[in-house]
Amino acid sequence: YHPYVTRSGQMWVATRWGVFRREGQTDAFTLVNGDLVWGLGEDADGNIWTTEIAAGFRRLGAPLPEHPLQGGGYRLIHDRHNQLWLSTFGAGLWRVTPGSSGVVVRRAITRTGLSSDSVQAIFEDRDGNLWVGTTAGLHRLTRRRLTPIDDIGAVLATAPAPDRDLWVGTANGLLRRSLAAENGTI
């Protein structure tokens, strides 16, 4: 179902009979795990992760992770920030991050803007964009920084001001904010 080459050059293959690893430079493969696996991936520490039909994912040989979502995992990658991304059969795109009591799984689905809940492919390009292929189209996810400005109260309106500034209408009056970066904020 999925051939995978690790950063060290080792070949792994997911099949309906289990996960196999090529030993050295020979043509011999060794059965590593007998579970049905659709996809394989490697984290920053060199651990092999697999897709899983009920919980979606798990580290090879580890117990199933506890999280509230169910879904059949298909493909997975760890991005340059070592976050696990998972494509699923009908349960959308999942992002898995460590939490205080296990893992936190967030997902993108059709209700949140994904073109289909059936995600078939996922890839990270050299610029850090994630490309997500669904049965209804292709998406590019780009990391953006969101900087909250929470010292001005409720914002009711915004409009451009001269010199690349911003007019901000609040419940307490009108403010002019500079859009020039100051200490990482606008």
SERO-4910 file (N, C-alpha, C, O; in steps of 0.05 Angstrom, whole numbers):
BEGIN
 pado doro    nc1    nc2    nc3   cac1   cac2   cac3    cc1    cc2    cc3    oc1    oc2    oc3
  Tyr    A     16    -24      0      0      0      0     17     25      0      9     46    -12
  His    A     41     24     14     57     49     15     86     42     20     93     32     41
  Pro    A    103     47      1    132     45      6    142     71     19    131     93     13
  Tyr    A    161     69     37    172     92     50    202     89     55    210     68     64
  Val    A    217    110     48    246    109     53    252    129     75    245    153     72
  Thr    A    265    120     96    271    138    119    294    156    112    307    153     91
  Arg    A    299    176    129    321    195    124    348    180    123    367    190    110
  Ser    A    350    158    137    376    142    137    377    124    112    398    110    109
  Gly    A    357    123     95    357    107     71    345     79     74    347     63     55
  Gln    A    333     74     96    322     47    101    294     46     87    278     64     90
  Met    A    289     24     73    263     20     59    243      5     77    249    -16     88
  Trp    A    219     17     79    197      4     94    174      2     74    171     19     56
  Val    A    157    -19     77    134    -22     59    110    -31     76    112    -50     91
  Ala    A     88    -17     72     63    -24     84     46    -41     65     42    -33     42
  Thr    A     37    -65     74     22    -82     57     -2    -92     72     -5    -87     96
  Arg    A    -20   -107     59    -42   -119     73    -34   -141     93    -49   -149    110
  Trp    A    -10   -151     90      1   -172    108     17   -160    131     26   -175    148
  Gly    A     21   -134    131     36   -121    152     57   -102    142     58    -95    118
  Val    A     75    -94    160     96    -75    153    122    -90    151    130   -105    169
  Phe    A    137    -86    129    162    -99    124    184    -78    122    180    -56    114
  Arg    A    209    -87    130    232    -69    129    254    -84    113    259   -108    118
  Arg    A    266    -70     95    288    -81     80    313    -81     97    320    -61    109
  Glu    A    326   -104     98    350   -106    114    375   -101     98    381   -116     79
  Gly    A    390    -80    105    415    -73     91    411    -68     62    391    -56     53
  Gln    A    431    -76     46    430    -72     17    420    -97      3    424   -100    -22
  Thr    A    409   -116     17    399   -141      5    371   -136     -6    359   -115     -2
  Asp    A    360   -157    -19    333   -156    -29    313   -168     -8    289   -170    -14
  Ala    A    324   -176     15    307   -189     35    292   -169     52    304   -149     61
  Phe    A    267   -174     56    250   -158     74    242   -174     98    238   -198     96
  Thr    A    240   -161    121    233   -174    146    206   -163    156    203   -138    156
  Leu    A    188   -180    164    163   -171    176    169   -158    203    180   -171    221
  Val    A    160   -133    206    165   -118    230    139   -117    248    141   -118    272
  Asn    A    116   -116    234     91   -114    248     69   -126    230     69   -121    206
  Gly    A     51   -141    242     31   -155    226      5   -140    222    -14   -151    211
  Asp    A      3   -115    231    -22    -99    228    -26    -89    199     -6    -84    185
  Leu    A    -51    -86    191    -57    -73    166    -51    -44    168    -62    -30    186
  Val    A    -34    -34    151    -26     -6    152    -28      5    124    -19     -7    105
  Trp    A    -40     29    121    -42     43     95    -18     62     90    -10     65     67
  Gly    A     -8     74    111     13     94    107     34     93    129     29     84    151
  Leu    A     58    102    122     81    103    140     94    130    140     92    145    120
  Gly    A    106    137    162    121    163    164    141    162    186    141    143    202
  Glu    A    158    182    188    179    183    207    179    210    221    177    230    208
  Asp    A    182    210    248    183    235    262    213    244    264    231    231    254
  Ala    A    217    267    277    244    278    279    263    261    295    287    263    291
  Asp    A    253    244    312    270    226    328    276    199    314    290    182    325
  Gly    A    265    195    290    269    171    275    249    149    281    252    126    271
  Asn    A    228    155    297    207    135    303    189    132    278    183    152    265
  Ile    A    181    108    273    163    103    250    134    104    261    127     92    281
  Trp    A    118    119    246     89    121    252     73    108    230     82    108    207
  Thr    A     50     98    237     32     85    218      4     96    219     -4    107    240
  Thr    A    -11     92    198    -39     97    199    -53     73    211    -43     51    212
  Glu    A    -77     79    221    -92     58    236   -122     62    229   -131     84    226
  Ile    A   -136     40    228   -164     41    217   -184     54    237   -204     65    228
  Ala    A   -180     52    263   -199     62    282   -190     89    295   -205    108    295
  Ala    A   -166     89    306   -156    113    319   -142    132    299   -136    155    306
  Gly    A   -137    123    275   -125    140    254    -95    137    251    -85    136    229
  Phe    A    -81    135    274    -52    135    273    -41    123    299    -56    120    319
  Arg    A    -16    115    298     -1    108    322     28    104    315     35     99    292
  Arg    A     45    106    336     73     99    332     75     69    329     61     54    343
  Leu    A     91     60    310     93     31    305     99     15    330    119     21    344
  Gly    A     82     -4    336     85    -21    359     75    -10    385     75    -24    405
  Ala    A     66     15    386     57     28    410     27     23    413     13     17    394
  Pro    A     16     27    438    -13     25    441    -27     47    426    -14     67    418
  Leu    A    -53     44    421    -68     64    407    -69     90    424    -72     88    448
  Pro    A    -66    113    411    -67    138    426    -96    143    434   -115    136    420
  Glu    A   -100    157    457   -126    164    465   -133    192    456   -118    211    463
  His    A   -154    195    441   -164    221    432   -194    217    424   -202    194    420
  Pro    A   -209    238    423   -238    235    419   -247    229    390   -271    222    386
  Leu    A   -230    231    370   -238    226    343   -235    197    335   -218    183    345
  Gln    A   -251    189    316   -248    163    303   -246    167    273   -259    185    262
  Gly    A   -230    151    260   -227    154    232   -204    136    221   -184    132    235
  Gly    A   -208    127    197   -188    110    185   -166    127    172   -171    142    153
  Gly    A   -142    125    183   -120    140    172   -111    128    146   -112    104    141
  Tyr    A   -101    145    128    -92    136    102    -62    143     98    -46    125     95
  Arg    A    -55    168     97    -27    177     94    -20    195    118    -38    208    129
  Leu    A      6    197    124     14    215    145     42    226    140     58    214    126
  Ile    A     47    250    151     74    262    150     78    277    176     60    285    190
  His    A    103    280    183    112    299    204    124    323    190    143    320    174
  Asp    A    113    347    195    124    370    181    150    380    194    160    367    213
  Arg    A    161    401    184    187    411    194    186    420    223    207    425    235
  His    A    161    423    234    158    430    262    152    405    279    145    407    302
  Asn    A    155    382    266    150    355    278    121    352    287    115    336    305
  Gln    A    102    366    274     74    361    279     65    339    260     72    339    236
  Leu    A     48    321    270     38    299    254     13    309    239     -6    320    252
  Trp    A     12    304    213    -12    310    196    -21    284    185     -5    267    176
  Leu    A    -47    280    185    -58    254    177    -81    258    157    -99    274    162
  Ser    A    -80    244    135   -103    244    116   -120    220    124   -110    199    132
  Thr    A   -146    223    121   -164    201    130   -184    194    108   -189    210     89
  Phe    A   -196    171    111   -218    162     94   -244    174    105   -257    160    121
  Gly    A   -252    198     97   -277    208    105   -279    224    131   -301    233    138
  Ala    A   -257    227    145   -257    242    171   -240    268    169   -233    279    189
  Gly    A   -233    276    145   -219    301    141   -189    299    144   -177    278    143
  Leu    A   -176    322    148   -148    325    153   -143    330    183   -156    347    194
  Trp    A   -126    315    195   -120    317    224    -92    328    228    -74    322    214
  Arg    A    -90    346    248    -64    355    258    -62    346    287    -79    352    304
  Val    A    -41    332    293    -37    319    319    -14    333    333      9    334    323
  Thr    A    -19    343    357      2    356    373      2    344    401    -18    335    411
  Pro    A     25    344    414     26    334    442      9    353    460      9    377    456
  Gly    A     -4    341    479    -20    356    499    -11    348    527      6    330    531
  Ser    A    -23    361    547    -16    355    575    -23    327    583    -11    315    601
  Ser    A    -44    316    570    -52    288    578    -55    271    553    -76    259    548
  Gly    A    -34    270    537    -34    254    513    -31    271    488    -12    287    487
  Val    A    -49    267    469    -47    282    444    -72    299    440    -94    292    450
  Val    A    -69    321    425    -92    337    417    -95    334    387    -76    338    372
  Val    A   -119    327    378   -124    324    350   -144    345    341   -166    347    351
  Arg    A   -135    361    321   -153    381    309   -157    372    281   -139    361    268
  Arg    A   -181    379    270   -185    370    242   -198    391    225   -213    409    235
  Ala    A   -192    389    200   -205    406    179   -224    387    164   -216    366    155
  Ile    A   -248    396    160   -269    381    146   -284    399    127   -277    423    125
  Thr    A   -303    389    113   -318    406     94   -331    430    108   -332    452     96
  Arg    A   -340    427    132   -353    449    146   -333    471    152   -342    494    156
  Thr    A   -308    465    153   -287    486    159   -272    494    135   -252    509    137
  Gly    A   -280    486    111   -268    496     86   -254    476     69   -246    482     47
  Leu    A   -251    451     78   -239    430     62   -258    422     40   -283    421     45
  Ser    A   -249    417     16   -267    411     -6   -279    383     -4   -300    378    -17
  Ser    A   -267    365     11   -278    338     15   -267    327     42   -245    334     50
  Asp    A   -282    311     55   -273    298     79   -255    274     74   -243    262     92
  Ser    A   -253    265     49   -236    243     41   -210    254     30   -208    263      8
  Val    A   -189    253     47   -163    264     40   -145    241     31   -141    221     45
  Gln    A   -135    243      7   -119    222     -6    -89    226     -4    -74    206     -4
  Ala    A    -80    251     -3    -51    256     -5    -44    280     11    -60    299     15
  Ile    A    -19    280     22     -9    303     37     21    305     32     35    285     32
  Phe    A     31    330     29     59    334     22     68    361     33     52    380     32
  Glu    A     92    363     43    103    389     51    124    398     31    143    382     25
  Asp    A    122    422     20    142    431      1    165    445     14    165    447     39
  Arg    A    185    453     -1    210    465     11    205    491     25    221    500     41
  Asp    A    182    504     20    175    530     33    158    525     58    151    545     72
  Gly    A    152    500     65    136    495     89    106    494     84     91    491    103
  Asn    A     97    497     59     69    495     53     61    466     54     76    449     45
  Leu    A     37    460     64     26    433     62      7    432     39    -11    449     37
  Trp    A     10    412     22     -8    408      0    -26    384      7    -15    362     12
  Val    A    -52    388      6    -71    368     14    -89    361    -10   -103    378    -20
  Gly    A    -88    336    -19   -104    327    -41   -128    312    -31   -126    293    -16
  Thr    A   -152    321    -39   -177    308    -31   -190    297    -56   -181    301    -78
  Thr    A   -212    282    -52   -227    272    -75   -241    294    -91   -252    289   -112
  Ala    A   -241    319    -81   -254    341    -94   -235    364   -102   -244    384   -113
  Gly    A   -209    361    -96   -191    382   -104   -165    383    -87   -160    365    -71
  Leu    A   -149    404    -92   -123    407    -79   -124    433    -62   -135    453    -70
  His    A   -112    431    -38   -110    454    -20    -81    459    -13    -65    440    -11
  Arg    A    -75    485    -10    -48    492      1    -52    505     28    -67    525     30
  Leu    A    -39    494     48    -40    506     75    -14    520     80      7    508     77
  Thr    A    -16    546     87      8    562     92      7    572    120    -13    583    129
  Arg    A     29    569    135     30    578    163     31    608    163     47    620    148
  Arg    A     15    620    179     14    649    182     15    656    211      6    641    228
  Arg    A     26    679    218     27    688    245      3    706    250     -2    725    234
  Leu    A    -12    701    271    -34    717    279    -27    731    305    -19    718    325
  Thr    A    -28    758    304    -19    773    327    -44    788    339    -54    806    327
  Pro    A    -53    779    362    -76    792    375    -68    819    387    -46    822    398
  Ile    A    -86    838    384    -83    864    398   -107    866    415   -129    872    406
  Asp    A   -104    861    441   -127    859    458   -129    881    479   -144    879    498
  Asp    A   -115    903    474   -116    925    493   -133    949    483   -131    971    494
  Ile    A   -150    944    463   -166    966    452   -196    961    454   -212    978    445
  Gly    A   -204    939    466   -233    933    469   -245    922    444   -232    912    426
  Ala    A   -272    924    443   -287    913    420   -282    929    395   -286    954    396
  Val    A   -274    916    374   -270    930    348   -295    927    331   -304    905    326
  Leu    A   -306    950    323   -331    950    307   -327    955    278   -343    948    261
  Ala    A   -305    969    271   -300    975    243   -270    980    239   -255    988    257
  Thr    A   -261    975    214   -233    982    206   -233    994    179   -251    989    163
  Ala    A   -213   1011    173   -210   1024    147   -181   1032    144   -168   1038    163
  Pro    A   -171   1033    118   -144   1041    114   -141   1071    121   -159   1087    117
  Ala    A   -117   1078    131   -110   1106    138    -85   1112    121    -72   1094    111
  Pro    A    -78   1138    119    -54   1146    104    -29   1133    116    -28   1125    139
  Asp    A     -8   1132    100     18   1122    108     17   1093    117     32   1085    136
  Arg    A      1   1077    105     -2   1048    111    -10   1043    140     -2   1023    152
  Asp    A    -26   1061    151    -37   1057    178    -65   1046    176    -75   1042    154
  Leu    A    -77   1042    199   -104   1031    200   -121   1046    219   -113   1051    242
  Trp    A   -145   1054    210   -165   1066    228   -180   1043    241   -189   1024    228
  Val    A   -184   1045    267   -198   1025    282   -221   1038    298   -216   1055    315
  Gly    A   -245   1031    291   -268   1041    306   -276   1022    328   -281    998    324
  Thr    A   -276   1033    353   -282   1016    376   -307   1027    390   -317   1048    382
  Ala    A   -316   1014    410   -339   1023    426   -331   1049    441   -349   1063    450
  Asn    A   -306   1054    445   -296   1078    459   -287   1101    442   -280   1122    452
  Gly    A   -286   1097    415   -276   1118    398   -261   1108    374   -263   1084    367
  Leu    A   -247   1126    361   -232   1120    337   -202   1121    343   -192   1140    356
  Leu    A   -187   1100    335   -159   1098    339   -144   1096    312   -156   1086    293
  Arg    A   -120   1105    311   -103   1101    288    -80   1084    297    -65   1091    315
  Arg    A    -77   1060    283    -55   1041    290    -36   1040    267    -44   1040    243
  Ser    A    -11   1038    273     10   1035    253     11   1006    245      9    988    262
  Leu    A     14   1000    219     17    973    209     46    965    207     52    942    200
  Ala    A     64    983    214     93    977    214     98    958    238     88    962    260
  Ala    A    114    938    233    120    918    254    136    932    276    157    944    272
  Glu    A    125    929    301    138    939    325    138    916    345    117    909    355
  Asn    A    161    906    350    163    884    370    146    860    362    134    847    379
  Gly    A    144    854    336    128    831    327     99    835    325     84    817    319
  Thr    A     88    859    331     60    864    329     55    886    309     74    900    301
  Ile    A     30    889    300     24    910    281     17    936    296     11    956    283
***
